[in-house]
Amino acid sequence: MFLRIFNCLYGDSKDEEELYSELTGKNVHIITTIQSWEEKLTEATRDGKILVANFSTPWSGPCRSIAPTYGELADKYPSLMFLTVDVDTLAEFSTSWEISATPTFFFVKEGRQVDKFVGADKVQLPKKIAAVAKATRV
């Protein structure tokens, strides 16, 4: 549904993964199925990485504005695993995470939420991710 509305508004025939990829960069994994979420969560746990999950929508102004910064952070911190979860495609799953605003960033270690950040603050998000990355090296 969202994609049809997006396409009508913006005249774009790209699928959601293409839209996110353009916004976020190569080191951000786009999550549009529960199976892909579970695979990445298992991979992050196995590799001892903290998973950074951005619950987002490609049509939201704040989500679009923070996406390039998020992509740059994914490139800068390969010790973390960066995901973008489409809240429209995975509405029920997103609801289970109690998403009340987008973007919302969750930090997950060994399958458990260890921190959360809400909003598209281009100054505070890098500080939060730097602190999480530093904590993983200790």
VOSENU-439913 format. One record per atom (N, C-alpha, C): atom name; x, y, z; residue in three letters. Coordinates in nm, 2 decimals. Example, Ala and Ser with C-alpha at 12.3 -4.5 7.8 and 13.67 -1.06 7.14 Angstrom:
VOSENU-439913
@a:N | u:1.32 | v:-0.57 | w:0.78 | r:Ala
@a:CA | u:1.23 | v:-0.45 | w:0.78 | r:Ala
@a:C | u:1.32 | v:-0.33 | w:0.78 | r:Ala
@a:N | u:1.28 | v:-0.22 | w:0.71 | r:Ser
@a:CA | u:1.37 | v:-0.11 | w:0.71 | r:Ser
@a:C | u:1.29 | v:0.00 | w:0.79 | r:Ser
This chain:
VOSENU-439913
@a:N | u:0.08 | v:-0.12 | w:0.00 | r:Met
@a:CA | u:0.00 | v:0.00 | w:0.00 | r:Met
@a:C | u:0.09 | v:0.13 | w:0.00 | r:Met
@a:N | u:0.18 | v:0.13 | w:0.09 | r:Phe
@a:CA | u:0.27 | v:0.25 | w:0.10 | r:Phe
@a:C | u:0.34 | v:0.28 | w:-0.03 | r:Phe
@a:N | u:0.39 | v:0.17 | w:-0.09 | r:Leu
@a:CA | u:0.47 | v:0.19 | w:-0.21 | r:Leu
@a:C | u:0.38 | v:0.24 | w:-0.32 | r:Leu
@a:N | u:0.25 | v:0.20 | w:-0.33 | r:Arg
@a:CA | u:0.16 | v:0.26 | w:-0.43 | r:Arg
@a:C | u:0.14 | v:0.41 | w:-0.41 | r:Arg
@a:N | u:0.12 | v:0.44 | w:-0.28 | r:Ile
@a:CA | u:0.11 | v:0.59 | w:-0.25 | r:Ile
@a:C | u:0.23 | v:0.66 | w:-0.29 | r:Ile
@a:N | u:0.35 | v:0.61 | w:-0.25 | r:Phe
@a:CA | u:0.48 | v:0.67 | w:-0.27 | r:Phe
@a:C | u:0.50 | v:0.69 | w:-0.42 | r:Phe
@a:N | u:0.47 | v:0.58 | w:-0.50 | r:Asn
@a:CA | u:0.48 | v:0.59 | w:-0.64 | r:Asn
@a:C | u:0.39 | v:0.70 | w:-0.70 | r:Asn
@a:N | u:0.27 | v:0.71 | w:-0.65 | r:Cys
@a:CA | u:0.18 | v:0.81 | w:-0.70 | r:Cys
@a:C | u:0.23 | v:0.95 | w:-0.67 | r:Cys
@a:N | u:0.28 | v:0.97 | w:-0.55 | r:Leu
@a:CA | u:0.33 | v:1.10 | w:-0.51 | r:Leu
@a:C | u:0.46 | v:1.13 | w:-0.59 | r:Leu
@a:N | u:0.55 | v:1.04 | w:-0.60 | r:Tyr
@a:CA | u:0.68 | v:1.07 | w:-0.65 | r:Tyr
@a:C | u:0.71 | v:1.01 | w:-0.79 | r:Tyr
@a:N | u:0.62 | v:0.93 | w:-0.84 | r:Gly
@a:CA | u:0.64 | v:0.88 | w:-0.98 | r:Gly
@a:C | u:0.75 | v:0.78 | w:-0.99 | r:Gly
@a:N | u:0.78 | v:0.71 | w:-0.88 | r:Asp
@a:CA | u:0.90 | v:0.62 | w:-0.88 | r:Asp
@a:C | u:0.85 | v:0.48 | w:-0.89 | r:Asp
@a:N | u:0.91 | v:0.39 | w:-0.97 | r:Ser
@a:CA | u:0.87 | v:0.26 | w:-0.99 | r:Ser
@a:C | u:0.96 | v:0.16 | w:-0.91 | r:Ser
@a:N | u:1.05 | v:0.21 | w:-0.83 | r:Lys
@a:CA | u:1.15 | v:0.13 | w:-0.76 | r:Lys
@a:C | u:1.08 | v:0.06 | w:-0.65 | r:Lys
@a:N | u:1.14 | v:-0.06 | w:-0.61 | r:Asp
@a:CA | u:1.08 | v:-0.13 | w:-0.50 | r:Asp
@a:C | u:1.14 | v:-0.07 | w:-0.37 | r:Asp
@a:N | u:1.09 | v:-0.11 | w:-0.25 | r:Glu
@a:CA | u:1.13 | v:-0.05 | w:-0.13 | r:Glu
@a:C | u:1.28 | v:-0.07 | w:-0.10 | r:Glu
@a:N | u:1.33 | v:-0.19 | w:-0.13 | r:Glu
@a:CA | u:1.48 | v:-0.21 | w:-0.10 | r:Glu
@a:C | u:1.56 | v:-0.12 | w:-0.18 | r:Glu
@a:N | u:1.53 | v:-0.09 | w:-0.31 | r:Glu
@a:CA | u:1.60 | v:0.00 | w:-0.39 | r:Glu
@a:C | u:1.60 | v:0.14 | w:-0.33 | r:Glu
@a:N | u:1.48 | v:0.18 | w:-0.29 | r:Leu
@a:CA | u:1.46 | v:0.32 | w:-0.23 | r:Leu
@a:C | u:1.55 | v:0.33 | w:-0.11 | r:Leu
@a:N | u:1.55 | v:0.23 | w:-0.02 | r:Tyr
@a:CA | u:1.63 | v:0.24 | w:0.10 | r:Tyr
@a:C | u:1.78 | v:0.24 | w:0.07 | r:Tyr
@a:N | u:1.81 | v:0.15 | w:-0.03 | r:Ser
@a:CA | u:1.96 | v:0.14 | w:-0.06 | r:Ser
@a:C | u:2.01 | v:0.28 | w:-0.11 | r:Ser
@a:N | u:1.93 | v:0.35 | w:-0.19 | r:Glu
@a:CA | u:1.97 | v:0.48 | w:-0.24 | r:Glu
@a:C | u:1.99 | v:0.58 | w:-0.12 | r:Glu
@a:N | u:1.91 | v:0.56 | w:-0.02 | r:Leu
@a:CA | u:1.91 | v:0.66 | w:0.09 | r:Leu
@a:C | u:2.02 | v:0.62 | w:0.19 | r:Leu
@a:N | u:2.05 | v:0.50 | w:0.21 | r:Thr
@a:CA | u:2.14 | v:0.46 | w:0.32 | r:Thr
@a:C | u:2.28 | v:0.41 | w:0.29 | r:Thr
@a:N | u:2.30 | v:0.35 | w:0.18 | r:Gly
@a:CA | u:2.43 | v:0.31 | w:0.15 | r:Gly
@a:C | u:2.45 | v:0.16 | w:0.16 | r:Gly
@a:N | u:2.57 | v:0.11 | w:0.13 | r:Lys
@a:CA | u:2.59 | v:-0.03 | w:0.10 | r:Lys
@a:C | u:2.61 | v:-0.11 | w:0.23 | r:Lys
@a:N | u:2.64 | v:-0.06 | w:0.34 | r:Asn
@a:CA | u:2.66 | v:-0.14 | w:0.47 | r:Asn
@a:C | u:2.53 | v:-0.14 | w:0.56 | r:Asn
@a:N | u:2.42 | v:-0.10 | w:0.50 | r:Val
@a:CA | u:2.30 | v:-0.10 | w:0.58 | r:Val
@a:C | u:2.21 | v:-0.21 | w:0.51 | r:Val
@a:N | u:2.17 | v:-0.31 | w:0.59 | r:His
@a:CA | u:2.09 | v:-0.42 | w:0.55 | r:His
@a:C | u:1.94 | v:-0.38 | w:0.56 | r:His
@a:N | u:1.87 | v:-0.39 | w:0.45 | r:Ile
@a:CA | u:1.73 | v:-0.36 | w:0.44 | r:Ile
@a:C | u:1.65 | v:-0.48 | w:0.49 | r:Ile
@a:N | u:1.56 | v:-0.46 | w:0.59 | r:Ile
@a:CA | u:1.48 | v:-0.57 | w:0.64 | r:Ile
@a:C | u:1.33 | v:-0.55 | w:0.60 | r:Ile
@a:N | u:1.28 | v:-0.64 | w:0.52 | r:Thr
@a:CA | u:1.14 | v:-0.63 | w:0.48 | r:Thr
@a:C | u:1.07 | v:-0.76 | w:0.51 | r:Thr
@a:N | u:1.14 | v:-0.86 | w:0.57 | r:Thr
@a:CA | u:1.07 | v:-0.98 | w:0.62 | r:Thr
@a:C | u:1.12 | v:-1.02 | w:0.76 | r:Thr
@a:N | u:1.04 | v:-1.10 | w:0.83 | r:Ile
@a:CA | u:1.08 | v:-1.14 | w:0.96 | r:Ile
@a:C | u:1.20 | v:-1.24 | w:0.94 | r:Ile
@a:N | u:1.20 | v:-1.32 | w:0.84 | r:Gln
@a:CA | u:1.31 | v:-1.41 | w:0.81 | r:Gln
@a:C | u:1.44 | v:-1.34 | w:0.80 | r:Gln
@a:N | u:1.44 | v:-1.23 | w:0.73 | r:Ser
@a:CA | u:1.57 | v:-1.15 | w:0.71 | r:Ser
@a:C | u:1.61 | v:-1.09 | w:0.84 | r:Ser
@a:N | u:1.51 | v:-1.05 | w:0.93 | r:Trp
@a:CA | u:1.54 | v:-0.99 | w:1.06 | r:Trp
@a:C | u:1.61 | v:-1.10 | w:1.14 | r:Trp
@a:N | u:1.55 | v:-1.22 | w:1.15 | r:Glu
@a:CA | u:1.60 | v:-1.33 | w:1.23 | r:Glu
@a:C | u:1.74 | v:-1.37 | w:1.18 | r:Glu
@a:N | u:1.76 | v:-1.38 | w:1.05 | r:Glu
@a:CA | u:1.89 | v:-1.41 | w:1.00 | r:Glu
@a:C | u:2.00 | v:-1.31 | w:1.04 | r:Glu
@a:N | u:1.97 | v:-1.18 | w:1.03 | r:Lys
@a:CA | u:2.07 | v:-1.08 | w:1.07 | r:Lys
@a:C | u:2.09 | v:-1.08 | w:1.22 | r:Lys
@a:N | u:1.99 | v:-1.10 | w:1.30 | r:Leu
@a:CA | u:2.00 | v:-1.11 | w:1.44 | r:Leu
@a:C | u:2.09 | v:-1.23 | w:1.48 | r:Leu
@a:N | u:2.07 | v:-1.34 | w:1.42 | r:Thr
@a:CA | u:2.15 | v:-1.46 | w:1.45 | r:Thr
@a:C | u:2.30 | v:-1.43 | w:1.41 | r:Thr
@a:N | u:2.32 | v:-1.37 | w:1.29 | r:Glu
@a:CA | u:2.45 | v:-1.34 | w:1.25 | r:Glu
@a:C | u:2.52 | v:-1.24 | w:1.34 | r:Glu
@a:N | u:2.45 | v:-1.14 | w:1.38 | r:Ala
@a:CA | u:2.51 | v:-1.04 | w:1.48 | r:Ala
@a:C | u:2.55 | v:-1.11 | w:1.61 | r:Ala
@a:N | u:2.46 | v:-1.19 | w:1.66 | r:Thr
@a:CA | u:2.49 | v:-1.26 | w:1.79 | r:Thr
@a:C | u:2.61 | v:-1.35 | w:1.77 | r:Thr
@a:N | u:2.61 | v:-1.43 | w:1.66 | r:Arg
@a:CA | u:2.72 | v:-1.52 | w:1.63 | r:Arg
@a:C | u:2.86 | v:-1.45 | w:1.62 | r:Arg
@a:N | u:2.85 | v:-1.33 | w:1.56 | r:Asp
@a:CA | u:2.98 | v:-1.25 | w:1.54 | r:Asp
@a:C | u:3.01 | v:-1.16 | w:1.65 | r:Asp
@a:N | u:2.93 | v:-1.15 | w:1.76 | r:Gly
@a:CA | u:2.95 | v:-1.07 | w:1.87 | r:Gly
@a:C | u:2.93 | v:-0.92 | w:1.84 | r:Gly
@a:N | u:2.85 | v:-0.89 | w:1.75 | r:Lys
@a:CA | u:2.82 | v:-0.75 | w:1.71 | r:Lys
@a:C | u:2.69 | v:-0.70 | w:1.77 | r:Lys
@a:N | u:2.69 | v:-0.57 | w:1.80 | r:Ile
@a:CA | u:2.57 | v:-0.51 | w:1.84 | r:Ile
@a:C | u:2.50 | v:-0.47 | w:1.71 | r:Ile
@a:N | u:2.37 | v:-0.50 | w:1.71 | r:Leu
@a:CA | u:2.29 | v:-0.47 | w:1.59 | r:Leu
@a:C | u:2.22 | v:-0.33 | w:1.62 | r:Leu
@a:N | u:2.23 | v:-0.25 | w:1.52 | r:Val
@a:CA | u:2.16 | v:-0.12 | w:1.52 | r:Val
@a:C | u:2.05 | v:-0.12 | w:1.42 | r:Val
@a:N | u:1.93 | v:-0.12 | w:1.48 | r:Ala
@a:CA | u:1.81 | v:-0.13 | w:1.39 | r:Ala
@a:C | u:1.73 | v:0.00 | w:1.38 | r:Ala
@a:N | u:1.73 | v:0.05 | w:1.26 | r:Asn
@a:CA | u:1.66 | v:0.18 | w:1.23 | r:Asn
@a:C | u:1.52 | v:0.14 | w:1.18 | r:Asn
@a:N | u:1.42 | v:0.17 | w:1.27 | r:Phe
@a:CA | u:1.28 | v:0.15 | w:1.23 | r:Phe
@a:C | u:1.23 | v:0.27 | w:1.16 | r:Phe
@a:N | u:1.20 | v:0.26 | w:1.03 | r:Ser
@a:CA | u:1.20 | v:0.38 | w:0.94 | r:Ser
@a:C | u:1.09 | v:0.35 | w:0.83 | r:Ser
@a:N | u:1.07 | v:0.46 | w:0.75 | r:Thr
@a:CA | u:0.99 | v:0.46 | w:0.63 | r:Thr
@a:C | u:1.06 | v:0.54 | w:0.53 | r:Thr
@a:N | u:1.07 | v:0.50 | w:0.40 | r:Pro
@a:CA | u:1.14 | v:0.58 | w:0.30 | r:Pro
@a:C | u:1.07 | v:0.70 | w:0.26 | r:Pro
@a:N | u:0.94 | v:0.72 | w:0.29 | r:Trp
@a:CA | u:0.87 | v:0.84 | w:0.25 | r:Trp
@a:C | u:0.87 | v:0.95 | w:0.36 | r:Trp
@a:N | u:0.91 | v:0.92 | w:0.48 | r:Ser
@a:CA | u:0.91 | v:1.01 | w:0.59 | r:Ser
@a:C | u:1.02 | v:1.11 | w:0.57 | r:Ser
@a:N | u:0.99 | v:1.24 | w:0.59 | r:Gly
@a:CA | u:1.10 | v:1.34 | w:0.58 | r:Gly
@a:C | u:1.21 | v:1.32 | w:0.68 | r:Gly
@a:N | u:1.18 | v:1.31 | w:0.81 | r:Pro
@a:CA | u:1.29 | v:1.28 | w:0.90 | r:Pro
@a:C | u:1.37 | v:1.16 | w:0.87 | r:Pro
@a:N | u:1.30 | v:1.05 | w:0.83 | r:Cys
@a:CA | u:1.37 | v:0.93 | w:0.80 | r:Cys
@a:C | u:1.47 | v:0.95 | w:0.68 | r:Cys
@a:N | u:1.42 | v:1.02 | w:0.58 | r:Arg
@a:CA | u:1.50 | v:1.05 | w:0.46 | r:Arg
@a:C | u:1.61 | v:1.14 | w:0.49 | r:Arg
@a:N | u:1.59 | v:1.23 | w:0.58 | r:Ser
@a:CA | u:1.70 | v:1.32 | w:0.62 | r:Ser
@a:C | u:1.82 | v:1.26 | w:0.70 | r:Ser
@a:N | u:1.78 | v:1.16 | w:0.78 | r:Ile
@a:CA | u:1.89 | v:1.10 | w:0.86 | r:Ile
@a:C | u:1.95 | v:0.98 | w:0.79 | r:Ile
@a:N | u:1.89 | v:0.93 | w:0.69 | r:Ala
@a:CA | u:1.94 | v:0.81 | w:0.62 | r:Ala
@a:C | u:2.08 | v:0.82 | w:0.57 | r:Ala
@a:N | u:2.12 | v:0.93 | w:0.50 | r:Pro
@a:CA | u:2.26 | v:0.94 | w:0.46 | r:Pro
@a:C | u:2.36 | v:0.94 | w:0.58 | r:Pro
@a:N | u:2.33 | v:1.00 | w:0.69 | r:Thr
@a:CA | u:2.41 | v:1.00 | w:0.81 | r:Thr
@a:C | u:2.42 | v:0.86 | w:0.86 | r:Thr
@a:N | u:2.31 | v:0.79 | w:0.86 | r:Tyr
@a:CA | u:2.31 | v:0.65 | w:0.91 | r:Tyr
@a:C | u:2.39 | v:0.56 | w:0.82 | r:Tyr
@a:N | u:2.39 | v:0.58 | w:0.69 | r:Gly
@a:CA | u:2.47 | v:0.51 | w:0.60 | r:Gly
@a:C | u:2.62 | v:0.54 | w:0.62 | r:Gly
@a:N | u:2.65 | v:0.66 | w:0.65 | r:Glu
@a:CA | u:2.79 | v:0.70 | w:0.68 | r:Glu
@a:C | u:2.84 | v:0.63 | w:0.81 | r:Glu
@a:N | u:2.75 | v:0.63 | w:0.90 | r:Leu
@a:CA | u:2.79 | v:0.56 | w:1.03 | r:Leu
@a:C | u:2.81 | v:0.41 | w:1.01 | r:Leu
@a:N | u:2.73 | v:0.35 | w:0.93 | r:Ala
@a:CA | u:2.75 | v:0.21 | w:0.90 | r:Ala
@a:C | u:2.88 | v:0.18 | w:0.83 | r:Ala
@a:N | u:2.93 | v:0.27 | w:0.75 | r:Asp
@a:CA | u:3.06 | v:0.26 | w:0.69 | r:Asp
@a:C | u:3.17 | v:0.28 | w:0.79 | r:Asp
@a:N | u:3.15 | v:0.37 | w:0.88 | r:Lys
@a:CA | u:3.25 | v:0.41 | w:0.98 | r:Lys
@a:C | u:3.27 | v:0.31 | w:1.09 | r:Lys
@a:N | u:3.16 | v:0.23 | w:1.12 | r:Tyr
@a:CA | u:3.16 | v:0.14 | w:1.23 | r:Tyr
@a:C | u:3.13 | v:0.00 | w:1.19 | r:Tyr
@a:N | u:3.22 | v:-0.07 | w:1.12 | r:Pro
@a:CA | u:3.19 | v:-0.21 | w:1.07 | r:Pro
@a:C | u:3.19 | v:-0.31 | w:1.19 | r:Pro
@a:N | u:3.22 | v:-0.27 | w:1.31 | r:Ser
@a:CA | u:3.21 | v:-0.36 | w:1.42 | r:Ser
@a:C | u:3.07 | v:-0.37 | w:1.47 | r:Ser
@a:N | u:2.98 | v:-0.29 | w:1.41 | r:Leu
@a:CA | u:2.84 | v:-0.29 | w:1.44 | r:Leu
@a:C | u:2.76 | v:-0.34 | w:1.32 | r:Leu
@a:N | u:2.64 | v:-0.40 | w:1.33 | r:Met
@a:CA | u:2.56 | v:-0.44 | w:1.22 | r:Met
@a:C | u:2.44 | v:-0.34 | w:1.21 | r:Met
@a:N | u:2.43 | v:-0.28 | w:1.09 | r:Phe
@a:CA | u:2.33 | v:-0.18 | w:1.07 | r:Phe
@a:C | u:2.21 | v:-0.23 | w:0.99 | r:Phe
@a:N | u:2.09 | v:-0.22 | w:1.04 | r:Leu
@a:CA | u:1.97 | v:-0.26 | w:0.97 | r:Leu
@a:C | u:1.87 | v:-0.14 | w:0.95 | r:Leu
@a:N | u:1.79 | v:-0.15 | w:0.85 | r:Thr
@a:CA | u:1.68 | v:-0.06 | w:0.84 | r:Thr
@a:C | u:1.56 | v:-0.15 | w:0.82 | r:Thr
@a:N | u:1.46 | v:-0.13 | w:0.92 | r:Val
@a:CA | u:1.34 | v:-0.21 | w:0.92 | r:Val
@a:C | u:1.23 | v:-0.12 | w:0.86 | r:Val
@a:N | u:1.16 | v:-0.16 | w:0.76 | r:Asp
@a:CA | u:1.05 | v:-0.09 | w:0.70 | r:Asp
@a:C | u:0.93 | v:-0.11 | w:0.79 | r:Asp
@a:N | u:0.88 | v:0.00 | w:0.86 | r:Val
@a:CA | u:0.77 | v:-0.02 | w:0.95 | r:Val
@a:C | u:0.64 | v:-0.03 | w:0.88 | r:Val
@a:N | u:0.63 | v:0.01 | w:0.75 | r:Asp
@a:CA | u:0.51 | v:-0.02 | w:0.67 | r:Asp
@a:C | u:0.49 | v:-0.16 | w:0.63 | r:Asp
@a:N | u:0.60 | v:-0.22 | w:0.58 | r:Thr
@a:CA | u:0.60 | v:-0.36 | w:0.54 | r:Thr
@a:C | u:0.59 | v:-0.45 | w:0.65 | r:Thr
@a:N | u:0.66 | v:-0.42 | w:0.76 | r:Leu
@a:CA | u:0.66 | v:-0.50 | w:0.88 | r:Leu
@a:C | u:0.58 | v:-0.43 | w:1.00 | r:Leu
@a:N | u:0.46 | v:-0.40 | w:0.97 | r:Ala
@a:CA | u:0.38 | v:-0.32 | w:1.06 | r:Ala
@a:C | u:0.36 | v:-0.39 | w:1.20 | r:Ala
@a:N | u:0.32 | v:-0.52 | w:1.19 | r:Glu
@a:CA | u:0.29 | v:-0.59 | w:1.31 | r:Glu
@a:C | u:0.42 | v:-0.61 | w:1.39 | r:Glu
@a:N | u:0.53 | v:-0.64 | w:1.32 | r:Phe
@a:CA | u:0.66 | v:-0.66 | w:1.39 | r:Phe
@a:C | u:0.70 | v:-0.53 | w:1.45 | r:Phe
@a:N | u:0.68 | v:-0.42 | w:1.38 | r:Ser
@a:CA | u:0.72 | v:-0.29 | w:1.44 | r:Ser
@a:C | u:0.64 | v:-0.25 | w:1.56 | r:Ser
@a:N | u:0.51 | v:-0.28 | w:1.55 | r:Thr
@a:CA | u:0.42 | v:-0.26 | w:1.67 | r:Thr
@a:C | u:0.47 | v:-0.34 | w:1.79 | r:Thr
@a:N | u:0.53 | v:-0.46 | w:1.77 | r:Ser
@a:CA | u:0.58 | v:-0.54 | w:1.88 | r:Ser
@a:C | u:0.70 | v:-0.47 | w:1.95 | r:Ser
@a:N | u:0.77 | v:-0.38 | w:1.87 | r:Trp
@a:CA | u:0.88 | v:-0.30 | w:1.93 | r:Trp
@a:C | u:0.83 | v:-0.17 | w:1.98 | r:Trp
@a:N | u:0.70 | v:-0.15 | w:1.98 | r:Glu
@a:CA | u:0.64 | v:-0.02 | w:2.04 | r:Glu
@a:C | u:0.69 | v:0.10 | w:1.97 | r:Glu
@a:N | u:0.70 | v:0.10 | w:1.84 | r:Ile
@a:CA | u:0.74 | v:0.22 | w:1.76 | r:Ile
@a:C | u:0.63 | v:0.32 | w:1.76 | r:Ile
@a:N | u:0.66 | v:0.44 | w:1.82 | r:Ser
@a:CA | u:0.56 | v:0.55 | w:1.82 | r:Ser
@a:C | u:0.60 | v:0.66 | w:1.73 | r:Ser
@a:N | u:0.72 | v:0.66 | w:1.68 | r:Ala
@a:CA | u:0.77 | v:0.77 | w:1.59 | r:Ala
@a:C | u:0.89 | v:0.71 | w:1.51 | r:Ala
@a:N | u:0.90 | v:0.76 | w:1.39 | r:Thr
@a:CA | u:1.01 | v:0.72 | w:1.30 | r:Thr
@a:C | u:1.10 | v:0.84 | w:1.27 | r:Thr
@a:N | u:1.23 | v:0.82 | w:1.27 | r:Pro
@a:CA | u:1.30 | v:0.70 | w:1.29 | r:Pro
@a:C | u:1.31 | v:0.67 | w:1.44 | r:Pro
@a:N | u:1.32 | v:0.54 | w:1.47 | r:Thr
@a:CA | u:1.35 | v:0.49 | w:1.60 | r:Thr
@a:C | u:1.46 | v:0.39 | w:1.59 | r:Thr
@a:N | u:1.57 | v:0.41 | w:1.66 | r:Phe
@a:CA | u:1.69 | v:0.32 | w:1.65 | r:Phe
@a:C | u:1.70 | v:0.24 | w:1.78 | r:Phe
@a:N | u:1.71 | v:0.11 | w:1.76 | r:Phe
@a:CA | u:1.73 | v:0.02 | w:1.87 | r:Phe
@a:C | u:1.87 | v:-0.04 | w:1.86 | r:Phe
@a:N | u:1.93 | v:-0.06 | w:1.98 | r:Phe
@a:CA | u:2.06 | v:-0.12 | w:1.99 | r:Phe
@a:C | u:2.04 | v:-0.26 | w:2.05 | r:Phe
@a:N | u:2.08 | v:-0.36 | w:1.98 | r:Val
@a:CA | u:2.04 | v:-0.50 | w:2.03 | r:Val
@a:C | u:2.17 | v:-0.58 | w:2.04 | r:Val
@a:N | u:2.19 | v:-0.64 | w:2.16 | r:Lys
@a:CA | u:2.31 | v:-0.72 | w:2.18 | r:Lys
@a:C | u:2.26 | v:-0.86 | w:2.23 | r:Lys
@a:N | u:2.31 | v:-0.96 | w:2.16 | r:Glu
@a:CA | u:2.27 | v:-1.10 | w:2.19 | r:Glu
@a:C | u:2.12 | v:-1.11 | w:2.20 | r:Glu
@a:N | u:2.05 | v:-1.05 | w:2.11 | r:Gly
@a:CA | u:1.90 | v:-1.06 | w:2.11 | r:Gly
@a:C | u:1.82 | v:-0.97 | w:2.20 | r:Gly
@a:N | u:1.89 | v:-0.89 | w:2.28 | r:Arg
@a:CA | u:1.82 | v:-0.81 | w:2.38 | r:Arg
@a:C | u:1.85 | v:-0.66 | w:2.35 | r:Arg
@a:N | u:1.75 | v:-0.58 | w:2.37 | r:Gln
@a:CA | u:1.76 | v:-0.44 | w:2.35 | r:Gln
@a:C | u:1.85 | v:-0.38 | w:2.47 | r:Gln
@a:N | u:1.95 | v:-0.31 | w:2.43 | r:Val
@a:CA | u:2.04 | v:-0.25 | w:2.53 | r:Val
@a:C | u:2.03 | v:-0.10 | w:2.53 | r:Val
@a:N | u:1.97 | v:-0.04 | w:2.43 | r:Asp
@a:CA | u:1.96 | v:0.11 | w:2.42 | r:Asp
@a:C | u:1.86 | v:0.14 | w:2.31 | r:Asp
@a:N | u:1.82 | v:0.27 | w:2.31 | r:Lys
@a:CA | u:1.72 | v:0.32 | w:2.21 | r:Lys
@a:C | u:1.74 | v:0.46 | w:2.19 | r:Lys
@a:N | u:1.72 | v:0.51 | w:2.07 | r:Phe
@a:CA | u:1.73 | v:0.65 | w:2.03 | r:Phe
@a:C | u:1.62 | v:0.68 | w:1.93 | r:Phe
@a:N | u:1.54 | v:0.79 | w:1.96 | r:Val
@a:CA | u:1.43 | v:0.83 | w:1.88 | r:Val
@a:C | u:1.46 | v:0.96 | w:1.82 | r:Val
@a:N | u:1.44 | v:0.97 | w:1.68 | r:Gly
@a:CA | u:1.45 | v:1.10 | w:1.62 | r:Gly
@a:C | u:1.56 | v:1.10 | w:1.51 | r:Gly
@a:N | u:1.56 | v:1.21 | w:1.44 | r:Ala
@a:CA | u:1.65 | v:1.23 | w:1.32 | r:Ala
@a:C | u:1.76 | v:1.33 | w:1.35 | r:Ala
@a:N | u:1.81 | v:1.33 | w:1.47 | r:Asp
@a:CA | u:1.91 | v:1.43 | w:1.52 | r:Asp
@a:C | u:2.05 | v:1.39 | w:1.46 | r:Asp
@a:N | u:2.10 | v:1.47 | w:1.37 | r:Lys
@a:CA | u:2.22 | v:1.43 | w:1.30 | r:Lys
@a:C | u:2.35 | v:1.46 | w:1.38 | r:Lys
@a:N | u:2.33 | v:1.52 | w:1.50 | r:Val
@a:CA | u:2.44 | v:1.54 | w:1.59 | r:Val
@a:C | u:2.44 | v:1.44 | w:1.70 | r:Val
@a:N | u:2.32 | v:1.41 | w:1.75 | r:Gln
@a:CA | u:2.32 | v:1.31 | w:1.86 | r:Gln
@a:C | u:2.33 | v:1.17 | w:1.82 | r:Gln
@a:N | u:2.27 | v:1.13 | w:1.70 | r:Leu
@a:CA | u:2.28 | v:0.99 | w:1.66 | r:Leu
@a:C | u:2.43 | v:0.94 | w:1.65 | r:Leu
@a:N | u:2.51 | v:1.02 | w:1.58 | r:Pro
@a:CA | u:2.65 | v:0.98 | w:1.57 | r:Pro
@a:C | u:2.72 | v:0.97 | w:1.71 | r:Pro
@a:N | u:2.68 | v:1.05 | w:1.80 | r:Lys
@a:CA | u:2.74 | v:1.04 | w:1.94 | r:Lys
@a:C | u:2.69 | v:0.91 | w:2.00 | r:Lys
@a:N | u:2.57 | v:0.88 | w:1.99 | r:Lys
@a:CA | u:2.51 | v:0.76 | w:2.05 | r:Lys
@a:C | u:2.58 | v:0.63 | w:1.99 | r:Lys
@a:N | u:2.59 | v:0.63 | w:1.86 | r:Ile
@a:CA | u:2.65 | v:0.52 | w:1.79 | r:Ile
@a:C | u:2.80 | v:0.50 | w:1.83 | r:Ile
@a:N | u:2.87 | v:0.62 | w:1.84 | r:Ala
@a:CA | u:3.01 | v:0.61 | w:1.88 | r:Ala
@a:C | u:3.03 | v:0.56 | w:2.02 | r:Ala
@a:N | u:2.93 | v:0.59 | w:2.11 | r:Ala
@a:CA | u:2.94 | v:0.54 | w:2.24 | r:Ala
@a:C | u:2.91 | v:0.39 | w:2.25 | r:Ala
@a:N | u:2.82 | v:0.35 | w:2.17 | r:Val
@a:CA | u:2.79 | v:0.20 | w:2.16 | r:Val
@a:C | u:2.91 | v:0.13 | w:2.10 | r:Val
@a:N | u:2.97 | v:0.18 | w:1.99 | r:Ala
@a:CA | u:3.08 | v:0.12 | w:1.93 | r:Ala
@a:C | u:3.20 | v:0.11 | w:2.03 | r:Ala
@a:N | u:3.22 | v:0.21 | w:2.11 | r:Lys
@a:CA | u:3.33 | v:0.22 | w:2.21 | r:Lys
@a:C | u:3.30 | v:0.11 | w:2.32 | r:Lys
@a:N | u:3.18 | v:0.10 | w:2.36 | r:Ala
@a:CA | u:3.14 | v:0.00 | w:2.46 | r:Ala
@a:C | u:3.17 | v:-0.14 | w:2.42 | r:Ala
@a:N | u:3.16 | v:-0.17 | w:2.29 | r:Thr
@a:CA | u:3.18 | v:-0.30 | w:2.24 | r:Thr
@a:C | u:3.32 | v:-0.34 | w:2.24 | r:Thr
@a:N | u:3.41 | v:-0.24 | w:2.24 | r:Arg
@a:CA | u:3.56 | v:-0.27 | w:2.23 | r:Arg
@a:C | u:3.61 | v:-0.29 | w:2.37 | r:Arg
@a:N | u:3.54 | v:-0.26 | w:2.47 | r:Val
@a:CA | u:3.59 | v:-0.27 | w:2.61 | r:Val
@a:C | u:3.59 | v:-0.41 | w:2.66 | r:Val
